[in-house]
Amino acid sequence: MSRREQVELTTLCLIYNGSKLLLQNRVKKDWQGWTLPGGHIEPDESIIDAVIREMKEETGLTIHHPRLCGVKQFPIDGGRYIVFLFRTDEFEGELVSSEEGQMEWIDRKDLASVNTVSDFHELLSVFDREELTEFIYAVNGDKWDIVLK
């Protein structure tokens, strides 16, 4: 049995300032709604360099000292899609939006009033709870279950 599989590598980053979270209102048809900015890791690019680059491209901000706090994964044809989850409150620059969607600072207390992506609150728990480091979509028949570890 081969242990090789196709893998897509991506990043997401929770940029925060006190109780405010920097969220993106994604315009793509898949995974629409307010969520964290992120993107693909390029070939030969380090994971840290990728999250710094993606945050600059999507938010206009230069982030510093991003900390890996977890991994999200789900199955794709022939393999899996892996998202490295980072967080930081160290940044500089001027906030801009991108073609990916509008960027906005949203206070945690206001999250219930915005249209977040369907798995946002479970995803946020991986960033917030020290004992969690993994967010998995597990296939269960014809549906996908969220498993947090």
C-alpha positions in Angstrom: 0.0 0.0 0.0 1.4 3.4 -1.0 1.6 6.1 1.6 1.7 8.8 -1.0 -1.2 11.0 -1.7 -2.1 14.3 -3.4 -1.9 17.2 -1.0 -2.9 20.9 -1.4 -1.2 23.1 1.2 -2.8 26.4 2.3 -2.8 28.8 5.2 -5.3 30.9 7.2 -4.4 33.5 9.7 -6.3 35.0 12.6 -5.1 38.6 12.8 -6.5 40.2 15.9 -6.4 43.5 17.8 -7.8 43.1 21.3 -11.4 41.8 20.8 -11.5 42.7 17.1 -10.8 40.0 14.4 -9.8 40.8 10.8 -12.2 39.0 8.6 -12.7 38.7 4.9 -16.1 38.6 3.2 -15.3 35.9 0.6 -16.9 36.4 -2.8 -16.0 33.0 -4.3 -18.9 30.6 -4.6 -17.3 27.9 -2.4 -17.0 28.8 1.3 -18.9 32.2 1.0 -19.2 34.6 4.0 -17.0 36.2 6.5 -13.9 34.2 7.4 -10.2 34.5 7.9 -7.9 35.5 5.1 -5.5 32.9 3.6 -4.3 31.2 0.5 -2.1 28.6 -1.1 1.5 27.8 -0.3 3.6 28.1 -3.5 6.1 25.4 -4.5 9.4 25.8 -2.7 7.9 28.4 -0.4 8.2 28.0 3.4 4.9 27.8 5.3 5.7 30.9 7.3 6.7 32.9 4.2 3.4 31.8 2.6 1.2 33.1 5.4 3.1 36.4 5.5 2.8 36.8 1.7 -0.8 35.8 1.7 -1.7 38.3 4.4 0.1 41.1 2.6 -1.7 40.2 -0.7 -5.2 39.9 0.8 -5.1 42.5 3.6 -2.3 44.9 2.8 -0.8 44.2 6.3 2.6 42.9 7.0 2.3 40.4 9.8 5.0 39.6 12.3 5.7 36.4 14.3 2.7 34.3 13.1 2.3 31.4 15.5 1.1 28.0 14.2 -1.8 27.0 16.4 -3.5 24.2 14.4 -4.3 22.4 11.2 -7.5 22.0 9.3 -7.9 19.2 6.8 -10.5 17.6 4.5 -10.4 14.9 1.8 -10.0 15.8 -1.9 -9.9 13.4 -4.9 -6.8 11.3 -4.4 -5.7 12.9 -1.2 -6.3 15.8 1.3 -6.4 19.6 1.6 -4.4 20.8 4.5 -4.7 24.3 6.0 -2.1 25.5 8.4 -3.8 27.8 11.0 -1.8 30.8 12.3 -2.6 33.7 14.6 -0.9 37.0 15.3 -1.6 40.4 16.9 1.6 41.8 15.5 1.2 43.7 12.2 1.8 47.0 10.4 0.5 48.7 7.3 -2.7 50.0 5.9 -5.7 47.7 5.6 -6.9 47.0 2.0 -9.3 44.6 0.4 -8.5 42.3 -2.5 -10.3 40.5 -5.3 -10.8 37.7 -2.7 -13.2 39.9 -0.7 -13.7 42.9 1.5 -11.6 43.1 4.7 -13.1 44.4 7.9 -12.3 44.5 11.6 -15.2 42.8 13.4 -15.6 42.7 17.2 -16.1 39.2 18.7 -19.3 40.4 20.3 -20.7 41.2 16.9 -19.9 37.8 15.2 -23.5 36.5 15.7 -24.8 39.4 13.5 -22.6 38.7 10.5 -22.9 36.0 7.9 -19.8 33.8 8.6 -18.8 30.8 6.6 -20.6 27.6 7.8 -17.7 26.2 9.9 -16.4 29.5 11.2 -17.3 29.0 14.9 -15.8 25.5 15.0 -12.7 26.8 13.3 -12.4 29.7 15.7 -12.5 27.3 18.6 -9.2 25.8 17.4 -7.6 29.3 17.6 -9.2 30.0 21.0 -8.8 26.7 22.9 -5.3 25.7 23.8 -6.2 22.0 23.9 -7.4 21.9 20.3 -5.0 21.7 17.4 -6.8 19.9 14.7 -10.0 20.5 12.7 -11.0 17.6 10.5 -13.8 17.0 8.1 -14.4 13.3 8.3 -16.5 11.6 5.7 -19.5 9.8 7.2 -21.5 8.2 4.4 -22.8 11.0 2.2 -22.1 13.8 4.8 -19.0 15.3 6.3 -18.7 15.6 10.1 -16.5 18.1 11.9 -14.1 16.5 14.3 -12.0 18.7 16.7 -9.0 17.3 18.4 
